[in-house]
Amino acid sequence: MTLDELSKKERELLLQIDGTKGSIEEKADQLKAKGIFDAYKQVHDGYADLAKENNEALKRGLFLQWYALVEPSFLTGINDIDSQAEKEIIRVLDDQIGENEVDAELYSMVSYYADWENVFDRFNGYSNLTQLLKNRLDYDSIILQLKQSDLTSRGQMGIYWQSVIPLR
């Protein structure tokens, strides 16, 4: 799939997630029954497939990995993601760090995700990532940097960041 196709699929999934009603359990059951969890796993796989050639796919895939760990599935539609796809995203990120190809936006995002416990712990074999995490930005610097980003039409990642960043 292309980035545009994945973006369209993500928009469709978000509409379905927003349309769920009821208790936590009822929402989770609705998402499972509608195939949302499986579809989001496929979206993440698609981002992982594109990550090496497409920085936006890398950012979105990394975001989904982090989001799956820190937010409940009944809110995100993300229940389970493929561990091989996760490793591919981390491998590409580690390679980009090593080649000094990480842009300011991605550096800010990685710094933010690292503040959550255990997010990167299982990826300790990636020396470039480990070094970046030791030199991560503080919260104010992260927000200042991300305020400069255009976060519209960027899937759940964009929606999340727009909700976190104070109004400009």
Backbone bond lengths (Angstrom), bond angles and torsions (degrees), N, CA, C in turn:
res aa  C-N    CA-C-N  psi(-1)  N-CA   C-N-CA  omega(-1)  CA-C   N-CA-C  phi
1 M - - - 1.457 - - 1.535 110.19 -
2 T 1.288 115.63 150.86 1.458 121.11 176.29 1.529 109.50 -86.85
3 L 1.318 116.22 168.28 1.457 120.36 177.06 1.523 110.62 -61.51
4 D 1.322 117.65 -39.87 1.471 120.58 178.08 1.519 111.60 -63.25
5 E 1.320 117.14 -40.58 1.471 120.63 178.40 1.525 111.17 -66.24
6 L 1.319 116.43 -40.55 1.462 120.20 177.84 1.526 110.87 -66.41
7 S 1.318 117.14 -39.03 1.463 121.45 177.43 1.522 110.51 -61.93
8 K 1.322 116.13 -44.44 1.467 120.48 179.19 1.523 110.13 -62.89
9 K 1.318 117.21 -44.40 1.466 121.45 179.22 1.526 110.05 -61.66
10 E 1.326 116.55 -42.20 1.460 119.94 179.69 1.532 111.07 -63.63
11 R 1.321 117.75 -40.52 1.481 121.09 177.27 1.532 110.16 -60.72
12 E 1.322 116.66 -43.48 1.466 120.87 178.60 1.522 111.32 -62.28
13 L 1.315 116.37 -42.76 1.465 120.71 179.27 1.522 111.31 -64.81
14 L 1.322 116.78 -41.51 1.465 120.43 179.77 1.524 111.62 -61.81
15 L 1.315 117.57 -37.54 1.468 120.42 176.41 1.522 111.18 -63.04
16 Q 1.309 116.12 -40.69 1.463 119.94 178.50 1.527 111.64 -68.59
17 I 1.312 116.63 -40.25 1.471 120.59 178.11 1.522 109.48 -62.21
18 D 1.324 116.39 -45.47 1.465 120.75 179.77 1.525 112.01 -63.52
19 G 1.326 117.04 -24.09 1.462 121.22 -178.07 1.517 114.86 -84.86
20 T 1.327 117.96 -2.60 1.464 119.15 -179.94 1.521 109.73 -75.43
21 K 1.308 115.07 146.96 1.470 121.97 -178.44 1.525 109.39 -133.62
22 G 1.325 115.05 157.01 1.455 120.36 174.27 1.511 112.95 109.56
23 S 1.327 113.73 -162.86 1.454 121.27 -179.34 1.527 110.19 -72.59
24 I 1.318 115.17 173.41 1.461 119.95 177.20 1.517 110.33 -56.00
25 E 1.321 116.55 -48.02 1.455 120.91 -178.63 1.529 111.42 -63.52
26 E 1.318 116.55 -41.15 1.468 120.15 179.69 1.525 111.17 -65.09
27 K 1.318 116.56 -41.01 1.462 119.85 178.01 1.522 110.63 -63.72
28 A 1.323 117.08 -45.48 1.466 120.94 178.98 1.530 110.51 -60.94
29 D 1.320 116.59 -41.72 1.473 120.30 178.48 1.529 111.25 -63.67
30 Q 1.329 116.92 -40.56 1.465 121.06 178.04 1.529 111.15 -63.02
31 L 1.326 116.07 -44.46 1.467 119.94 -179.55 1.525 111.28 -64.49
32 K 1.312 116.12 -39.86 1.468 119.45 178.09 1.523 110.47 -66.68
33 A 1.330 116.71 -46.31 1.461 121.13 -178.50 1.531 112.31 -62.61
34 K 1.325 117.15 -35.28 1.469 121.65 179.40 1.528 112.68 -80.88
35 G 1.330 116.79 -4.52 1.461 120.16 179.81 1.519 114.29 77.95
36 I 1.333 116.59 17.19 1.461 120.75 -177.54 1.526 110.81 -65.47
37 F 1.317 117.13 -43.57 1.465 120.33 -179.20 1.528 110.57 -59.44
38 D 1.327 116.29 -46.17 1.473 120.03 179.22 1.523 111.20 -65.62
39 A 1.317 116.37 -39.37 1.464 120.14 -179.37 1.529 111.24 -65.91
40 Y 1.337 116.69 -38.89 1.466 118.77 178.87 1.526 111.07 -69.22
41 K 1.316 116.31 -32.86 1.467 119.83 174.98 1.528 109.48 -61.74
42 Q 1.322 116.79 -40.41 1.470 121.36 178.23 1.528 111.13 -67.35
43 V 1.319 117.33 -37.94 1.470 120.65 176.99 1.527 109.27 -61.71
44 H 1.317 116.35 -46.34 1.470 119.71 178.76 1.527 110.27 -60.95
45 D 1.322 117.32 -43.78 1.474 121.07 177.12 1.527 110.51 -57.27
46 G 1.326 116.07 -41.36 1.462 120.83 178.90 1.521 112.21 -63.28
47 Y 1.326 116.03 -42.60 1.458 119.42 176.71 1.530 110.55 -62.97
48 A 1.327 116.83 -40.83 1.470 120.12 178.56 1.525 110.76 -62.31
49 D 1.338 116.92 -39.59 1.466 120.86 178.82 1.534 112.06 -62.63
50 L 1.322 116.47 -34.44 1.466 121.63 -176.95 1.531 113.86 -91.69
51 A 1.322 117.33 -11.94 1.470 121.68 -169.05 1.517 113.77 -56.30
52 K 1.316 117.82 -37.81 1.466 119.77 -176.52 1.527 111.54 -65.04
53 E 1.317 117.20 -36.50 1.465 120.79 -177.58 1.522 113.71 -98.66
54 N 1.327 117.51 -9.90 1.451 119.52 -171.20 1.533 109.44 -137.92
55 N 1.310 116.63 109.93 1.461 122.15 -177.52 1.527 112.41 -63.16
56 E 1.322 117.01 -34.69 1.467 120.02 178.26 1.528 110.34 -64.97
57 A 1.318 117.44 -40.48 1.468 120.67 177.38 1.526 110.21 -63.54
58 L 1.321 117.23 -39.45 1.465 121.19 176.59 1.525 110.20 -60.13
59 K 1.306 116.93 -47.22 1.464 121.07 -179.18 1.530 111.37 -62.19
60 R 1.316 116.11 -44.92 1.466 119.33 -178.44 1.526 111.58 -68.77
61 G 1.319 116.71 -40.86 1.460 119.78 178.20 1.515 111.72 -63.29
62 L 1.334 116.60 -44.14 1.452 121.05 178.37 1.530 110.51 -63.09
63 F 1.323 116.20 -41.27 1.455 119.87 177.41 1.529 110.52 -59.10
64 L 1.322 117.81 -47.70 1.466 120.48 -178.20 1.527 111.34 -61.30
65 Q 1.322 116.99 -38.17 1.466 120.35 176.48 1.521 110.87 -60.15
66 W 1.316 115.20 -47.65 1.455 120.28 -179.55 1.530 110.41 -65.31
67 Y 1.306 116.69 -46.32 1.460 122.21 -176.89 1.524 111.41 -61.39
68 A 1.323 116.43 -37.16 1.471 120.62 178.32 1.525 111.17 -62.67
69 L 1.313 117.11 -28.43 1.461 121.09 -179.71 1.522 113.45 -84.33
70 V 1.324 117.89 -30.10 1.462 119.69 -169.75 1.528 114.67 -107.30
71 E 1.319 118.15 -12.49 1.461 120.50 -179.31 1.533 110.08 -126.59
72 P 1.314 117.35 149.61 1.467 119.98 -178.45 1.531 112.28 -71.01
73 S 1.315 114.72 146.38 1.466 120.89 -174.91 1.526 113.40 -64.26
74 F 1.326 118.15 -28.28 1.464 118.85 -179.44 1.528 111.33 -68.27
75 L 1.340 117.47 -19.25 1.464 121.32 176.48 1.529 112.76 -92.45
76 T 1.332 116.36 -33.45 1.458 120.83 -172.46 1.521 114.53 -98.72
77 G 1.325 116.59 -26.49 1.466 120.07 -173.59 1.521 112.16 81.58
78 I 1.329 116.10 4.41 1.465 121.43 -178.90 1.519 107.51 -108.80
79 N 1.324 116.09 113.15 1.452 119.83 -177.12 1.519 112.11 -109.00
80 D 1.294 115.45 -39.44 1.455 120.11 -175.24 1.521 107.35 -151.61
81 I 1.315 115.81 133.03 1.455 118.85 175.25 1.516 108.73 -122.76
82 D 1.293 115.43 155.12 1.452 122.43 -175.00 1.530 110.64 -71.43
83 S 1.329 116.10 128.40 1.463 119.47 -177.54 1.529 112.17 -66.06
84 Q 1.329 117.58 -31.58 1.468 119.65 177.50 1.526 110.77 -68.08
85 A 1.329 116.84 -38.56 1.464 120.72 176.75 1.525 109.98 -65.79
86 E 1.331 116.92 -39.43 1.468 120.24 175.99 1.521 111.10 -59.50
87 K 1.318 115.96 -47.11 1.468 120.68 -179.21 1.522 111.16 -63.42
88 E 1.326 117.10 -36.70 1.468 119.96 178.58 1.528 110.28 -63.31
89 I 1.318 116.68 -43.23 1.467 120.39 179.02 1.531 110.19 -63.03
90 I 1.305 117.21 -43.46 1.467 120.49 179.11 1.527 110.17 -66.62
91 R 1.316 117.95 -39.10 1.470 121.17 178.17 1.527 110.72 -61.52
92 V 1.332 116.35 -45.87 1.465 120.33 178.97 1.529 110.03 -63.62
93 L 1.317 116.83 -43.53 1.468 120.70 177.87 1.526 110.14 -59.84
94 D 1.317 117.38 -46.77 1.459 121.63 179.87 1.529 110.95 -60.43
95 D 1.331 116.34 -42.15 1.469 120.23 177.45 1.524 111.37 -62.60
96 Q 1.336 116.78 -43.74 1.465 119.97 179.49 1.526 111.69 -63.51
97 I 1.310 116.01 -39.58 1.463 119.32 177.50 1.519 108.88 -61.65
98 G 1.328 116.76 -46.09 1.459 121.41 -179.70 1.518 113.40 -62.03
99 E 1.330 117.13 -31.64 1.466 122.38 178.83 1.525 112.06 -91.38
100 N 1.334 116.79 4.86 1.458 122.91 -178.74 1.541 111.37 58.08
101 E 1.325 115.91 42.18 1.461 122.14 -178.07 1.525 113.52 -110.25
102 V 1.315 117.72 11.73 1.464 120.88 -179.77 1.518 108.46 -83.95
103 D 1.323 116.32 120.55 1.461 119.13 179.44 1.528 110.45 -77.71
104 A 1.312 115.92 169.24 1.468 121.88 -174.97 1.522 111.70 -61.10
105 E 1.315 117.04 -36.86 1.460 120.16 -179.81 1.528 110.62 -64.80
106 L 1.317 117.47 -48.08 1.466 121.13 -179.85 1.525 110.55 -64.32
107 Y 1.315 117.44 -41.64 1.467 121.38 177.42 1.525 110.36 -58.01
108 S 1.320 116.66 -42.61 1.461 121.21 178.27 1.522 111.27 -64.21
109 M 1.317 116.19 -43.22 1.462 120.00 -179.24 1.530 111.21 -64.46
110 V 1.314 116.64 -46.21 1.475 120.19 178.87 1.528 109.83 -60.78
111 S 1.321 116.94 -41.83 1.467 120.78 178.35 1.523 110.82 -59.66
112 Y 1.308 116.89 -42.10 1.466 122.14 -179.96 1.527 110.36 -65.70
113 Y 1.329 117.07 -48.58 1.464 120.92 -178.51 1.525 111.16 -60.69
114 A 1.316 116.86 -33.20 1.462 121.33 -177.03 1.522 112.61 -67.47
115 D 1.318 117.58 -17.91 1.459 119.94 178.57 1.527 112.88 -72.74
116 W 1.319 116.94 -13.61 1.456 121.00 176.26 1.523 108.50 -89.86
117 E 1.302 115.14 132.94 1.462 121.48 -177.00 1.530 111.58 -61.78
118 N 1.298 115.89 137.91 1.466 124.70 173.03 1.523 115.72 72.00
119 V 1.315 119.29 5.95 1.458 120.18 -177.25 1.529 111.70 -65.49
120 F 1.299 117.33 -43.07 1.459 120.67 -177.71 1.532 113.12 -109.60
121 D 1.320 117.68 1.80 1.461 121.16 -175.09 1.527 113.90 -56.97
122 R 1.297 118.17 -37.73 1.474 119.63 -176.90 1.529 112.55 -79.37
123 F 1.314 116.97 0.30 1.463 121.55 179.05 1.526 110.62 -112.28
124 N 1.320 117.64 42.44 1.457 120.65 -173.79 1.523 113.98 -77.92
125 G 1.313 119.18 -3.22 1.460 120.97 178.25 1.519 113.56 -87.33
126 Y 1.313 117.87 6.86 1.456 122.65 -176.16 1.531 108.72 -107.52
127 S 1.319 115.99 96.02 1.466 121.25 -170.56 1.530 113.22 -65.01
128 N 1.322 117.32 -36.98 1.468 118.92 -179.85 1.529 110.93 -66.59
129 L 1.333 116.27 -41.57 1.461 120.52 177.13 1.522 110.26 -63.65
130 T 1.320 116.87 -43.59 1.456 121.07 178.74 1.527 110.78 -57.47
131 Q 1.320 116.62 -42.80 1.467 120.65 179.28 1.523 111.26 -65.96
132 L 1.326 117.26 -42.86 1.467 120.19 178.28 1.524 110.22 -61.06
133 L 1.324 117.11 -41.54 1.464 120.36 -178.46 1.530 111.71 -64.58
134 K 1.319 117.24 -30.47 1.461 120.57 176.66 1.527 111.15 -68.82
135 N 1.324 116.27 -25.08 1.468 121.72 -176.78 1.527 111.75 -113.48
136 R 1.293 115.99 29.29 1.473 118.72 -175.67 1.528 111.50 -69.70
137 L 1.321 113.14 159.18 1.459 121.20 -178.78 1.523 111.44 -75.04
138 D 1.321 116.20 156.86 1.459 120.06 172.53 1.538 108.46 -82.95
139 Y 1.315 115.74 167.30 1.464 121.49 -173.83 1.531 112.61 -56.98
140 D 1.302 117.57 -46.63 1.475 120.39 -178.27 1.526 111.39 -61.16
141 S 1.326 117.23 -40.30 1.467 120.92 178.37 1.524 111.03 -66.85
142 I 1.324 116.29 -37.61 1.464 120.81 177.67 1.526 109.97 -60.67
143 I 1.315 115.52 -51.42 1.471 120.28 -177.69 1.523 110.70 -63.99
144 L 1.307 117.26 -42.25 1.463 120.86 178.37 1.527 110.31 -58.46
145 Q 1.326 117.03 -44.81 1.465 120.83 179.88 1.528 111.01 -65.82
146 L 1.328 117.36 -46.18 1.464 120.02 -175.24 1.526 112.72 -72.50
147 K 1.312 117.98 -19.58 1.466 120.37 173.83 1.527 110.72 -62.59
148 Q 1.306 116.90 -23.02 1.464 121.50 -179.20 1.530 112.32 -84.40
149 S 1.328 117.15 -7.32 1.460 121.38 -176.49 1.517 111.62 -88.49
150 D 1.314 115.47 147.48 1.463 121.15 170.53 1.527 105.92 -88.35
151 L 1.313 116.49 111.30 1.455 121.34 -174.11 1.518 113.12 -105.24
152 T 1.317 117.13 9.39 1.457 120.37 178.64 1.523 110.19 -79.01
153 S 1.308 115.57 148.78 1.474 123.21 177.02 1.527 112.46 55.07
154 R 1.322 115.33 44.55 1.468 120.06 -179.33 1.529 111.23 -127.83
155 G 1.339 115.49 34.17 1.452 120.53 175.59 1.510 113.01 66.82
156 Q 1.330 114.64 -158.73 1.456 119.98 -179.68 1.516 111.06 -61.48
157 M 1.314 116.41 -31.25 1.460 120.29 179.06 1.528 110.12 -59.24
158 G 1.312 116.83 -48.84 1.459 120.73 -179.88 1.514 112.49 -64.33
159 I 1.328 116.12 -41.41 1.470 120.58 178.51 1.525 110.03 -61.14
160 Y 1.323 116.38 -45.17 1.460 119.83 -179.98 1.529 110.49 -60.59
161 W 1.319 116.54 -51.91 1.465 119.31 -176.10 1.517 111.62 -63.26
162 Q 1.316 118.10 -35.42 1.465 119.83 177.46 1.532 110.47 -65.13
163 S 1.334 117.09 -29.94 1.469 119.86 179.73 1.531 112.03 -77.90
164 V 1.331 117.48 -24.08 1.458 122.18 -176.44 1.523 112.37 -89.66
165 I 1.304 115.57 -38.97 1.466 120.10 -174.31 1.529 109.13 -77.02
166 P 1.317 116.39 126.90 1.472 120.02 177.95 1.530 110.69 -58.48
167 L 1.306 115.02 152.11 1.469 118.90 178.93 1.509 109.78 -54.50
168 R 1.315 114.44 142.23 1.468 120.40 -175.47 1.482 112.16 -70.34
